[in-house]
Amino acid sequence: MEVSRHWRLQAQRYQLVGETCDSCGVKLFPPRDVCLECEAPAQELYTFTGLGEIYSYTTIYDAPAGFEHNAPYMVALIKLEEGPLVTAQLTDMDPSEAQIGMPVEMVTRKLRTDGEEGMIVYGYKFRPAVKELTAV
Amino acid sequence: MNVSIIGLGQTEVKEMWDTSIRHLAWYAIEAALDDAHISKVDALYVGNMLSGELSQQNHLGALVADFAGMRGVEAVTVEAADASGGMALRQAILAVKSGLVETALAVGVEKMTDQTGSAVTAAMAYGLDADYEAMQGLTLAGMGALLMRRYMFEHGLDVADFAGFSVNAHANGAANPLAMFRNRLKPERFASAPLVADPVNLFDMAPAADGAAAVIVTSREKAMDMVPQPVEIAGSAVATDTIALHDRRDVLWLQAAATSVQKALAQAGVTTEEIDLFELHDSFTVLAALSLEAAGFAGRGEGWMLARDGEIGRNGRIPISTFGGLKARGNPMGATGMYQIVEVARQLRGQAGECQVEGAKVGMAQNLGTNGATAVTHILRVAE
């Protein structure tokens, strides 16, 4: 796998670092430098709390190369408490427990491996919330 | 638009282990050239998504031109995920419309079966956001599942409520000799098919396969002299949306699809009521529902009702997937959009055989890239 491609995303993968728009104040994840809402520059870093709720979810049975050993696994759209949606795997739960609106929190887990000798990619997943939602 | 279609070609859609990508493209091109009674064109646009990943072959413009006996012709590959086919036609239209190219050929080709299993599943996800979707293990089917689950939640639906789309597609595919699936689907079996990405099952998702289709365009004046039944390009429009579903302000609204339809309708000077058939991008049943809503054939959350009420059949209010759609004709990703164009044009020529929508005069084709991040809409009309 491509080491630099994953290395340069470490702040996003490990800490959910996104951005705040200088102009309209909206919070952005993933960071994108040009605001999704008002198209002004958005470059002030913001670390998300990692709390949110399930917006939609699926269990993937037909896994792509690199994820076969995880299948079946769950992927969701998570609505972060600051507003944005993020695509992430659900972990520490059974598919039958998932439901839209369920509170979840970010954890750092192994996303995929690349054979015995290859790189291991870590990143965010979400699990049923232990913490309470904070007021933002 | 002053651009007309003068030639159509297509191959069967299926797993063709003995046929290479260059042969697939050539078979469709040969058929289109024969149909137009010409032997060469001035420019070649090759719509393709996955040849680099699945066949270790890029540079399809030169490859296909060379293999098709058109050495020397201007040629290039056009890529927009599974909207590559429609986008290739768009480039051919722009070329002819510009006046720099007299006759252009657009061919969509995809060779899916040079690899199998998880490699193909991974490749099909290349149109998603690699860093923030695919790296989380999201697949194309998973994307369809996230849309479908949310649609079911917001509108209080079950999986069985989507059955009408696939039942219609298979009924039409059964009458299309080139379709991958020619079996009828029993509505009661729909919801119990094996899951691909819950709630998307095998009967929700269009099957990937090999295939190629080609269309030749030239100016309207020239077309009138060349063939007995030119089909006019009345509208052609492209729009884009955020590549990732999670960046949409409204996940269940296909804004690019809506924008491209509005532009194409305005160019053609018609309303949705005048559209006799609609080849939409039914890679998943939920995308068929959302496409009907974005195009204005149904209100928000009501696209699925057209399938339930039999409005999408050959004699319904708005016939869709008239040759089987992606679901039953099959989905050769980068070629799919070109099949849609060939199918609409055959309907307008009255050459659709058992699939014929009686009296079709105006038809629309919409080709989506993944979740509608790219939307390519064309409106075709019987030449007057």
Interface residues (C-beta under 8 A of the other chain):
Chain A: R5 L9 P30 L36 Y55 S56 Y57 T58 T59 I60 Y61 D62 A63 P64 A65 G66 F67 E68 N70 Y73 V75 A76 L77 P84 L85 V86 T87 A88 Q89 P95 I100 L111 R112 V121 G123
Chain B: S118 A119 T121 A122 A125 D129 D131 Y132 E133 A134 M135 Q136 G137 L138 T139 A141 G142 A145 L146 L147 R149 R150 F153 P194 L195 V196 A197 D198 P199 V200 T242 A244 L245 H246 D247 R248 R249 V251
